[in-house]
Amino acid sequence: MKQHYRAGIAGATGYTGAELVRLLQAHPHLQVQWITSESSAGKLLSDVHSVPWAIPLIPLEEGVARAGEVDVVFLCLPHGESITAAQRFIAAGVLVIDLSADFRLADAASYRRWYGKEHSAPELLDDFVYGLCEVNRAQLRGARRIANPGCYPTGVNLGLYPLAKAGWLGDRVIVDSKSSVSGAGRTAKLPYLFVEVNENMSPYSIGYRHRHIAEMELVLNAAAISGPVRFTFSPHLLPLNRGILSTMYVTVPEGVSEQQIRDLYSATYAGEPFIHLLPAGQLATLRHVTHSNRCAISITPANPDEPDGREYIIVATLDNLVKGASGQAIQCFNIATGLPETEGLL
């Protein structure tokens, strides 16, 4: 196992790219070799973000030309723009971790359905490992092509995976999620301006419309032994800088007790360094997780007066820029290269 690795970051001036730079400053085995930005090439990162790292920003084309200088490239590019970049870095023999959605889904038809465009390299989809670390750790070991999960699906999938795997997840799940504004990216758009967001909370893409449903189905339907799950997903925009809170309403089989559910989650996530299972009576909040790579999960009976009730409310929280993006990408890198999983993340 190597002890020293070099990283390139494509798209370093977005929120996830800048978060990667920040996190890698604390990684003992991985250092930033170069970072790219099309809009700010020629400037320093410290010119674009209020950070102390005066790292030069270069065009993506120069990053491709310098692929031989890095062991891994993190693609923090918009959906649709990672495909060509991934192809070129793969051809150069570099470990590719893509933080966009371009390689998350199982087939080109799903990509077309949810992202409204044709996938230009469908032959590569099977080569990418979906990087939900706590679920796909075995597949990530030694992987050379990794698709980093979306922020909403990471919390929802981790919150519901134990129930799906046990066959205790009902066929209908309602997910009510709240996300911070950074989840929408750094592009200036009217709905994300301060006056629009401040002192407000807005639903969007509610029902069966949000593209992240595809990743929830990908993970939970693959794990479920009791049949496919139907999702009603209602995301909302919160006037916060970072964080996602997902409240999930589920129905378990008759005869399954709260203690059995807690035992199931404890067994499923035993030894997981970044899963924080809360005890009975506590609820997961954003303060449990912001600026960390943790996912906090709470389990609550829907009606405390019905000890044998079948309805439960699962709450999962995470930092959308860390466990929902850049932190999970580093966790994937650590697993893929055989480094201790928590390096650079504690």
C-alpha positions in Angstrom: 0.0 0.0 0.0 1.3 3.4 -1.0 1.7 6.0 1.8 1.5 9.1 -0.3 -1.0 10.0 -3.0 -1.5 13.1 -5.1 -5.0 14.5 -6.1 -6.4 16.6 -8.8 -9.7 18.3 -8.3 -11.7 19.3 -11.4 -14.2 22.1 -10.6 -12.6 23.3 -7.4 -14.4 26.6 -7.1 -17.9 25.1 -6.5 -18.9 24.3 -3.0 -18.0 20.6 -3.1 -14.7 21.3 -4.8 -13.7 23.9 -2.2 -14.8 21.6 0.6 -12.6 18.9 -0.9 -9.6 21.2 -0.8 -10.4 22.1 2.8 -10.7 18.5 3.9 -7.6 17.4 2.1 -5.5 19.8 4.2 -6.0 17.4 7.1 -5.4 14.2 5.1 -2.0 12.6 6.1 -1.6 10.6 2.9 -3.3 12.7 0.2 -2.2 16.1 -1.0 -3.7 18.5 -3.6 -1.5 18.6 -6.7 -3.6 20.8 -8.9 -7.1 22.2 -9.1 -9.2 23.4 -12.1 -11.8 26.1 -12.8 -13.0 27.1 -16.2 -14.5 30.4 -15.0 -11.6 31.4 -12.8 -8.5 29.9 -14.5 -5.4 32.1 -13.9 -6.6 33.1 -10.4 -5.8 31.6 -7.0 -8.4 29.7 -5.0 -8.0 32.3 -2.3 -9.1 34.9 -4.9 -12.4 33.1 -5.3 -13.1 31.7 -1.8 -12.3 33.2 1.5 -9.7 30.5 2.3 -6.0 30.6 3.2 -4.9 28.3 0.4 -3.3 30.3 -2.5 -3.5 27.3 -5.0 -3.4 28.3 -8.7 -6.5 27.5 -10.7 -5.9 26.0 -14.1 -8.2 25.1 -17.0 -9.5 21.5 -17.1 -7.6 20.9 -20.3 -4.3 21.6 -18.5 -5.4 19.2 -15.7 -5.9 16.5 -18.3 -2.5 17.2 -19.7 -1.1 16.9 -16.2 -2.9 13.6 -15.4 0.4 11.9 -14.9 1.1 14.1 -11.9 -1.8 12.6 -9.9 -3.0 9.3 -8.5 -6.7 10.3 -8.2 -8.9 12.9 -9.7 -12.1 14.1 -8.1 -14.6 15.4 -10.6 -16.7 18.2 -9.1 -18.3 19.1 -12.4 -21.9 19.8 -13.3 -24.1 16.8 -14.4 -23.4 16.0 -18.0 -19.9 17.5 -18.0 -18.1 14.7 -16.1 -18.5 12.1 -18.8 -15.9 13.3 -21.2 -13.5 14.3 -18.4 -13.9 10.9 -16.8 -13.1 9.1 -20.1 -9.9 11.1 -20.5 -8.7 10.5 -17.0 -9.5 6.8 -17.2 -7.5 6.6 -20.4 -4.6 8.2 -18.5 -4.8 5.4 -15.9 -6.0 7.7 -13.0 -8.4 6.6 -10.2 -11.6 8.6 -10.9 -14.1 9.6 -8.3 -17.0 11.5 -9.9 -19.2 13.7 -7.6 -21.7 14.4 -10.3 -24.6 12.1 -11.2 -23.2 11.0 -14.5 -22.2 7.5 -13.4 -24.5 6.8 -10.5 -27.4 5.1 -12.3 -27.4 1.6 -13.5 -28.3 2.2 -17.2 -28.6 4.8 -19.9 -32.4 4.6 -19.9 -32.6 5.6 -16.2 -30.1 8.5 -16.9 -32.3 9.7 -19.8 -35.5 9.4 -17.7 -34.2 11.4 -14.7 -31.6 13.8 -16.3 -33.4 14.4 -19.6 -30.4 13.8 -21.8 -28.6 10.9 -23.5 -25.6 9.4 -21.8 -22.7 9.6 -24.1 -20.7 6.8 -22.6 -23.2 4.1 -21.5 -20.5 1.4 -21.8 -18.8 2.9 -18.7 -21.8 2.7 -16.4 -21.2 -0.9 -15.3 -17.5 0.0 -14.5 -18.4 2.5 -11.8 -19.0 1.4 -8.2 -21.7 3.3 -6.4 -19.8 4.8 -3.5 -22.3 4.4 -0.6 -19.5 3.3 1.7 -21.5 1.5 4.4 -23.4 -0.5 1.8 -20.8 -1.1 -0.9 -17.6 -1.3 1.0 -16.6 -4.6 -0.5 -17.0 -3.4 -4.0 -15.1 -0.2 -3.3 -11.9 -2.0 -2.2 -9.5 -1.7 -5.1 -12.0 0.2 -7.3 -10.7 2.5 -10.0 -13.9 4.2 -10.9 -16.3 5.4 -8.3 -19.6 7.3 -8.5 -20.1 9.4 -5.4 -23.8 9.3 -4.2 -26.1 12.3 -4.1 -26.7 14.1 -0.9 -30.4 13.4 -0.4 -30.0 9.6 -1.3 -27.1 9.2 1.1 -29.2 10.1 4.1 -32.4 8.3 2.9 -30.5 5.2 1.9 -28.5 5.0 5.2 -31.7 5.7 7.2 -33.7 2.9 5.5 -31.2 0.3 4.4 -31.4 -1.9 7.5 -35.2 -2.1 7.1 -35.0 -2.9 3.4 -32.3 -5.6 3.9 -34.4 -7.3 6.7 -37.5 -7.2 4.6 -39.2 -4.9 7.1 -39.6 -1.9 4.8 -43.2 -1.5 3.6 -43.9 -1.0 -0.1 -44.8 2.6 0.5 -42.4 5.2 2.0 -42.9 8.9 2.4 -39.7 11.0 2.6 -39.8 14.6 3.7 -36.4 16.2 3.3 -35.0 19.7 4.1 -31.8 20.8 2.4 -29.5 23.9 2.9 -28.9 26.3 0.0 -25.4 25.0 -0.7 -27.0 21.8 -2.1 -28.2 23.8 -5.1 -24.6 24.7 -6.1 -22.8 28.0 -6.4 -24.5 29.3 -9.5 -26.6 32.4 -9.0 -30.2 31.6 -9.6 -33.3 33.5 -8.6 -34.7 30.9 -6.1 -31.4 30.8 -4.2 -30.9 34.6 -3.7 -30.8 35.8 -0.1 -34.0 37.7 -0.2 -35.8 34.7 -1.7 -34.4 32.1 0.7 -34.1 34.1 4.0 -37.0 33.7 6.4 -38.6 31.2 4.0 -38.9 27.5 3.4 -39.9 26.2 -0.1 -40.9 22.8 -1.4 -39.8 21.8 -4.8 -40.0 18.8 -7.2 -42.4 17.1 -4.7 -44.0 13.7 -5.3 -42.3 11.4 -7.8 -40.3 14.1 -9.6 -36.9 14.7 -8.0 -34.0 12.9 -9.8 -32.5 11.6 -6.6 -35.4 9.1 -6.3 -33.5 7.1 -8.8 -30.7 6.5 -6.4 -33.0 5.6 -3.5 -34.6 3.0 -5.7 -31.2 1.8 -6.9 -30.0 1.0 -3.4 -33.2 0.1 -1.4 -34.9 -1.9 -4.1 -31.7 -3.9 -4.6 -31.5 -4.6 -0.8 -35.3 -5.2 -0.3 -36.3 -8.8 0.0 -40.0 -8.0 0.2 -40.4 -6.3 -3.2 -39.8 -2.9 -4.6 -40.5 0.3 -2.7 -42.7 3.2 -3.9 -41.4 6.6 -2.9 -43.2 9.9 -2.3 -40.4 12.3 -1.9 -40.9 15.9 -0.9 -37.7 18.0 -0.7 -37.6 21.5 0.7 -35.1 24.4 0.7 -34.0 25.7 4.0 -32.3 29.1 4.6 -29.1 27.5 5.9 -25.6 27.1 4.6 -25.2 23.4 5.0 -27.1 20.3 6.2 -29.8 17.9 5.2 -32.6 16.5 7.4 -34.8 13.7 6.1 -37.9 12.5 7.9 -39.1 9.1 6.7 -42.4 7.6 7.4 -42.4 3.7 7.3 -44.6 0.8 8.1 -43.0 -2.4 9.4 -44.5 -5.9 9.5 -46.9 -6.8 12.3 -45.1 -8.2 15.3 -41.9 -6.3 14.8 -41.1 -4.3 18.0 -39.2 -1.1 18.5 -36.4 -3.0 20.3 -36.1 -5.4 17.3 -35.7 -2.4 15.0 -33.1 -0.9 17.2 -31.2 -4.2 17.4 -31.4 -4.4 13.6 -29.8 -1.0 13.1 -27.2 -1.6 15.8 -26.2 -4.9 14.1 -26.2 -3.5 10.6 -24.0 -0.5 11.5 -21.9 -2.1 14.2 -18.4 -0.6 14.0 -19.3 2.0 11.4 -17.2 5.1 12.2 -19.6 7.6 10.7 -23.0 6.3 11.6 -24.4 7.8 14.8 -27.4 5.9 16.0 -29.3 7.9 18.7 -30.9 6.2 21.7 -34.6 6.1 22.3 -36.1 9.5 23.0 -33.5 11.5 21.0 -34.0 12.9 17.6 -31.4 13.5 14.9 -30.7 17.2 14.3 -28.4 19.1 12.0 -26.1 20.0 14.9 -25.3 16.3 15.3 -23.6 16.3 11.9 -22.6 19.7 10.4 -18.9 20.0 9.5 -18.5 16.3 10.0 -18.7 13.1 7.9 -21.3 11.6 10.2 -24.9 10.5 9.5 -27.1 10.7 12.6 -30.2 8.4 12.7 -33.1 8.4 15.1 -35.9 5.9 15.4 -39.3 6.9 16.8 -42.6 5.0 17.0 -45.3 7.1 15.3 -47.7 6.6 18.2 -46.1 6.1 21.7 -49.5 4.9 23.0 -49.3 1.9 20.6 -46.3 -0.2 21.8 -47.1 -2.8 19.1 -47.8 -0.2 16.4 -46.4 -0.7 12.9 -45.7 2.9 12.0 -42.3 4.5 12.7 -40.6 7.7 11.9 -36.9 7.5 10.9 -34.9 10.7 10.9 -31.5 10.9 9.2 -29.2 14.0 9.1 -25.9 14.7 7.4 -23.8 17.6 6.2 -24.5 17.8 2.5 -21.1 19.1 1.6 -19.2 16.4 3.7 -21.0 13.0 4.1 -23.3 14.1 1.2 -20.4 14.9 -1.1 -16.7 15.6 -0.5 -16.3 13.7 2.8 -17.8 10.6 1.3 -15.6 10.9 -1.7 -12.5 10.9 0.5 -14.0 8.0 2.5 -14.4 6.1 -0.9 -10.8 7.0 -1.8 -9.5 5.6 1.6 -11.4 2.4 1.1 -10.4 2.0 -2.5 -6.7 2.4 -1.7 -6.6 0.4 1.5 -6.0 3.4 3.8 -7.7 3.6 7.2 -11.3 4.6 6.3 -11.3 7.6 8.7 -8.1 9.3 7.4 -8.6 13.0 6.9 -12.2 12.8 8.2 -12.0 12.9 12.0 
